């Protein structure tokens, strides 16, 4: 079994790769929930914020995107 075979059989197989994941409400302890979309987010950039989802504003989103735009993506290398 290969990683490509696994990806081809996921229900998300037709979706494009995830570029940015925004993790809200981390309370100063950034973490990724074990295994959550691990194949789809392997090369994603992660943005952690202490703001909880219901309070996450357009300005918070803009900050996350600006932070993402300033990064040098290396795709695991």
C-alpha positions in Angstrom: 0.0 0.0 0.0 1.4 3.4 -1.0 0.5 6.9 0.1 -0.8 7.6 -3.4 -3.2 4.7 -3.2 -4.4 5.9 0.1 -5.0 9.5 -1.2 -6.8 8.1 -4.2 -9.3 6.3 -1.9 -10.1 9.2 0.4 -13.4 10.9 0.2 -11.4 14.2 -0.3 -9.6 12.8 -3.4 -11.1 15.3 -5.8 -10.3 18.4 -3.6 -7.2 20.5 -4.2 -4.3 20.4 -1.7 -4.8 22.5 1.4 -2.5 25.5 1.5 -3.4 27.0 4.8 -5.0 25.6 7.9 -6.2 28.1 10.6 -6.5 26.5 14.0 -8.6 28.7 16.3 -8.8 28.7 20.1 -5.5 27.1 21.0 -5.0 29.0 24.3 -1.2 29.4 24.0 -0.7 25.7 23.4 -0.5 25.3 19.6 -1.3 21.7 18.5 -2.8 19.7 15.7 -5.6 17.3 16.5 -4.0 13.8 16.0 -4.5 12.5 12.5 -7.0 15.2 11.4 -6.8 15.3 7.6 -3.2 14.2 7.8 -2.9 13.2 4.1 -4.6 16.5 2.9 -2.5 18.8 5.1 0.9 17.2 5.0 2.4 20.2 3.3 0.0 22.9 4.5 1.0 26.0 6.4 -0.5 26.2 9.9 -1.7 29.4 11.5 -2.6 29.2 15.2 -4.7 31.8 17.0 -6.0 32.1 20.6 -9.2 33.5 19.2 -12.1 31.0 19.4 -14.1 30.3 16.2 -17.2 32.3 17.1 -15.1 35.4 17.7 -12.8 34.9 14.7 -13.3 38.1 12.6 -12.6 39.1 9.0 -9.6 41.0 10.4 -8.3 37.8 12.1 -8.7 36.0 8.7 -6.8 38.8 6.9 -4.0 38.5 9.4 -3.8 34.8 8.9 -3.7 35.2 5.1 -1.0 38.0 5.3 1.1 35.7 7.6 0.7 32.9 5.0 1.8 35.2 2.2 4.9 36.2 4.0 6.1 32.6 4.3 8.6 30.7 2.2 6.9 27.4 1.3 9.3 24.5 1.0 6.8 21.6 0.8 8.7 19.4 3.3 12.2 20.1 2.2 
